[in-house]
Amino acid sequence: MKRIRLLFLLLGIVLIVTGIILSKLPKEATKDTVQTTNNGEVASFSQEPVSIDKQLISLKVISKKDKKPLPPERIIIPALNIDIMVKESKIVNGYWEVFSDSAGFGLGSSYPDEKGNQVIFAHAREGLFLPLRNAKIGQNVLIFTKEKWFEYRISNIKEVLPSQTDVINPSTEEMLTLYTCSGFSDSKRLIISAKRI
């Protein structure tokens, strides 16, 4: 009887340790419903990264005499060894495009050097935004456009449910929001807010 109890105890410990190890491994996108374009890019997710607030769908109209704002092309977070390219992410069926090889800049959100909420997102996997889980308040984020670079400082870190889209709402101040998956089985979203310095 004692041997059976000991066996069950050891089995329980092995299962707990295995669960902890598996939860720390990078998540793959295979469980998501993914649509791809002809060139293999991920076109849209039904659950990831976020549905678009109607306020963001009305893209700004730029007159011919105004200079078109430049989108971010690269993001670097030195403290986290993040250095990845950023592509403009169009709205597809109410969701932003998600890319398998780069971060996305959500069209409809603010451009660098504009007042408002600039939203950049990527998968939580190696080579993309996985290191964001180690972000700390006060770390610097660099955003590069074709002509300039901009520096931001992380001011807030939180996890939210996928339905809590207020984190990407427009803002009256110049800010940057980084967005990726987190939590058990990617059930939550990790939100990093940063202010321009």
C-alpha positions, 0 to 999 in steps of 0.5 A: 500500500505504501509503495502505491502511494509513493508511486502516485506521489512521484507520478504527480510530481513528474506531471507538475514538473512537466507542466511547468517546463512545457508552459515555459516553451515557446508557443507555436501557432498551429492551434490557431485558425490561420489564413495565409496570403499567396506569399505565405504570410499570415493574413489574419487570426480569429483570436490573435492578436486583437480585433480592431476598435471602430475608432481605429478603422477610420484611417486618417485622410492625408491631403496632397500637401501634407507629408505622409507619416512614416511607419515604423520599420524596426523595433529594438529593445536592447535590454531584452535582445529584441531587434526585429523588422516591423511591417505595416499591418492592414485590417482584414475582416476586423482584425490586423494582419499578423506576420510569422517573421516580423512584428506588425504596425497596426494601420489606424493606430498613430505613427511615430512622432504623432500624438496618439497610441502607436500599436506594434504586435508580434507572436510570443515566440523566439525571434519575435516578442517572446522576450517581452515576458522579461520586460521591466518598467524603465527599459528603453524601446527604440523605433526606427522609421526610414528617416528617423528613430524615436526613443520610448521608456516602458511605463506600464506592464499588464496582462489582459483578456483578449476581449479587453481592447481598450488597451489599444484605444486612441490616446491624447498623448504620444505613446507606444503599445506593444502587444503579444500573447501570454498566460496559460495556452496563450489565454491572455495578452501581455501589454507593454506601454511606453512613453516617448522620451 
